Amino acid sequence: MNQARCGEFRDPTNEEQLRFLKPLPKGIRVNEFELPSLYLANPNGVLDVVVSEIRMDALHRGHSRGGYISDQPVQIVIDQESLEQANKVFNELANPETNLMPAYRIGDVLHELGLYLSDQDIYDVVTQLKIPEYLEISFSETVEIGTYIHEQRNK
């Protein structure tokens, strides 16, 4: 009977206003209170992990850079446990303020992703991708490089 219909909007009646009216102490017109300030401890780190997981899912489904690799599913080369371990290693090496790691330390993280590269191999990858040695990279970029190397080895 008195139930609002979907999409109906109207001002409350006097009876409805009285039903929700709460008496306030004398002189106070509004209930005032402060909400606590809540922040993520490492928002960029959270974003990097999520982006990396999405990239791993795409690799596992056989997609690569918007194109389909083949009709066959790609063998899972980086599992969730390896990704988490790689993230721990990355966090140990990364600058806590920027959540970025020096590009020349990429081999330590790639090792956790199942890629065992020599110093020369890492230098070749960094050179091929035109990454300056002084550049700092994010976790998701590191995983993207690892994904690229895995894809090249599976071709």
N, C-alpha and C positions, 0 to 999 in steps of 0.2 A: 504494500500500500504506500508507505511513506519512503520506500526505497528509491534511491536515485537510479536512473537508467544510464546505461553506458553512454558516455559522451555528453551527458546533461550537466550543465553548469548554471548555477544560480547563486545569488547571495543567500546566506543563512537567514532563516526566520528568527524572530525575537526569541521564540521558545528554544531554538537550537543554540543561539548565542548564550542564553542563560544557562543552558545545560553544561556548556564548556567553560563558563566563567568561573575563575578561581579568585577568591578574594585575596588581595595582596596586603601586606602590612601598610599602615597609614603612611602616606607620603611617597610610596613607591608605585610607579605606574607600570613598570616593565620588569619582568624577571631577567636580571642580568647575571651572566656567568661567562667565564672564559673557557674555551676549549683548549685542551693541551695541544702543544705543537708536536706533531708526529712526523718523522721523516724516515726514509729508508737510509740505513747506514751507508750503503754503497749503491745508489741508483744506477750508475753506469755499469757497474759489475753485474747487477741483476739483468739489465737490458742486454749486455753482451752474452750472458749465458742463454737467455731466451732466444736471441738471434742465432746463436750457435746451434741450439737444439733444432730450430726450424731448418737450418741449412743441412743438418744431419738427416732429418726426416726427408728432405727433398732428395738428398743423395741416395737414401735407402729406397725411395720410390722410383729412382731412376731418372729424375729430372736434373738438369744441369743448365743454369743460366737461361731459363725460359724455354729450352728445347728438350726434347725427349731423347735420351741416349739410345735406348733400344726397346724392343718389346719384352725383353727379358728383365726381370728385376735385378738390380745391382746387388752384389754380395755385400752384406753389411761388414764394413771394414772398420768402423769406429763405433763402438758400443757406448751405452750410457755411462757405464762405470769408467771407461777410459776418458770420456769427456769430462766427468767430474774430477778425476785425478789430474787431468791436464789443467783444469781450472784452478785447482789447489796450487800446482806448480807455478802457474801464471801469476796468481795472487802473491806468491812469495817473491817473485821477480819484479812485479809491477810497482810503479810509484803509487803510493796510497792516495795521493791527492788527485792525480790525473787518471788513475786506473789504466795506465799505459805501460808497456814494457819495451825496452830497447830492442830494435829489430834484430840485432846481432845475437840476442839470446833466444831466438825462436827455436833453435834446435832442442833445447831442454823441454819445451812444451810439445813439440812434434814427436819427441821420443815417447811421451805418454800417449800419443795418438797412434802409436804403432809404426812410426816412421823413424828408422835408424839411419840418420844422415851423417856423413863425415863433415868436417869443417869446410872442406872444399865444396861439397854438395850444397851446404847451406849458403855459402858465398855465391854459388852459381844461381841458386833460387832467388836470392836477394837481388842479384844483378839482373837476372832475367825479368823479374817483376819490377825492376827499376825503383827499388826501395833504397833510399840513402841509408848508409850504416847508422847515422845519428838519429834517424827517424824512430819515433816510438809508435807502437801499434797496439790495437786493442785485442782482447781475447777473441772476439768474433772474427777479426781480420786474420788472426793466427789460425783459427779453425778453417777459415776459407782457404788459406794457403795449404793447410794440410789436406783439405778436401780436393783441391786442385791436383796436388801431387798424387793422391790415391787414384783419382780419375785417370791421370796420365799413365800410371802404372797398370791400370786395368784395361787399357785400350789394346 
